[in-house]
Amino acid sequence: MAGRDVIFGEELRAKRLECGHTLRKFAAIVGVSPTYLSQVEQGNIDPPTADRVTEMAKLLGADVDEWIALAGRVPNDLPAIIQQDPKQIPELLRELSGLTPAQLKQLTSQARRMKGKGNS
């Protein structure tokens, strides 16, 4: 297993315990077996799907996008967004790679303003 799997599992376990959920209780809430959940937490199997990670993150009060990335998954809405403009969107994402978090935040704010002006 890749190191990311263990990191996701460790984060899941820590957050689950922080929220006061036993392994069995949280497994029941999420709709998986305790054995499966234990294997995920130990990094012995791949993290769950983006949908299941989303559900877990919401239940534990964690950031959904961060958890999906930690699990090595891609948010379900992104493929459709990329397919809307398969040339420009991937090109934009490649150019954004390497920018600082502050720069990304600034660009996100600017994009929101641009969308707002276009909807007027």
C-alpha positions in Angstrom: 0.0 0.0 0.0 1.1 3.5 -0.6 2.0 5.8 2.3 -1.0 8.0 1.5 -3.3 5.0 2.4 -1.8 4.8 5.9 -1.9 8.6 6.3 -5.6 8.6 5.4 -6.3 5.7 7.7 -4.4 7.4 10.6 -6.3 10.6 10.0 -9.6 8.8 9.9 -8.9 6.9 13.1 -7.7 10.1 15.0 -10.7 12.1 13.9 -13.2 9.3 14.7 -11.7 8.9 18.2 -11.7 12.7 18.6 -15.4 12.8 17.8 -16.1 10.0 20.3 -17.1 7.2 17.9 -16.1 3.6 18.5 -15.0 1.6 15.5 -18.2 -0.4 15.5 -20.5 2.7 16.0 -18.8 4.7 13.2 -18.8 1.7 10.8 -22.6 1.3 11.4 -23.2 5.0 10.8 -21.2 4.9 7.5 -22.7 1.6 6.5 -19.5 -0.5 6.3 -18.3 -3.5 8.4 -16.1 -2.8 11.4 -13.5 -5.1 9.8 -13.5 -3.0 6.6 -13.1 0.2 8.6 -10.3 -1.3 10.7 -8.5 -2.3 7.5 -8.8 1.2 6.1 -7.6 2.8 9.3 -4.5 0.5 9.3 -3.8 1.3 5.7 -4.1 -2.4 4.7 -6.6 -1.7 1.9 -7.2 1.3 -0.3 -9.2 4.2 1.0 -12.9 4.2 0.2 -14.5 5.9 -2.8 -14.9 9.6 -3.0 -18.5 9.3 -2.1 -17.8 7.3 1.0 -14.9 9.6 2.0 -17.3 12.6 1.5 -19.8 11.0 3.9 -17.1 10.2 6.5 -15.6 13.8 6.3 -19.1 15.4 6.8 -19.9 13.1 9.7 -16.6 14.0 11.4 -16.7 17.7 10.6 -13.6 17.5 8.3 -13.0 19.4 5.1 -14.4 17.2 2.3 -12.0 18.2 -0.5 -8.9 17.8 1.8 -10.1 14.3 2.8 -10.8 13.3 -0.8 -7.3 14.3 -1.7 -5.8 12.6 1.3 -7.6 9.4 0.2 -6.0 9.8 -3.3 -9.4 10.3 -4.9 -10.8 13.0 -7.1 -14.1 14.9 -6.3 -16.9 13.5 -8.4 -17.8 16.9 -9.9 -14.3 17.5 -11.4 -14.4 15.1 -14.4 -17.6 16.8 -15.7 -16.0 20.2 -15.2 -12.9 19.2 -17.1 -15.0 17.7 -19.9 -16.8 21.0 -20.4 -13.6 22.4 -21.8 -11.1 19.6 -22.2 -8.4 21.9 -23.5 -8.5 24.9 -21.3 -9.4 23.4 -17.9 -6.4 21.0 -17.8 -4.1 23.7 -19.1 -5.3 26.0 -16.4 -4.8 23.4 -13.7 -1.3 22.7 -14.9 -0.4 26.4 -14.8 -1.9 26.7 -11.2 0.5 23.9 -10.1 3.2 25.3 -7.9 1.4 28.5 -6.8 1.3 29.2 -3.1 -1.9 28.7 -1.1 -2.2 32.5 -0.9 -1.9 32.9 -4.6 -4.5 30.2 -5.2 -6.9 31.8 -2.8 -6.5 35.2 -4.6 -7.2 33.5 -7.9 -10.2 31.7 -6.5 -11.6 35.0 -5.3 -11.0 36.7 -8.6 -12.7 33.8 -10.5 -15.8 34.2 -8.2 -15.9 37.9 -9.0 -15.6 37.2 -12.7 -18.4 34.7 -12.6 -20.6 37.2 -10.7 -20.0 39.8 -13.3 -20.8 37.4 -16.1 -24.1 36.4 -14.5 -25.4 40.0 -14.4 
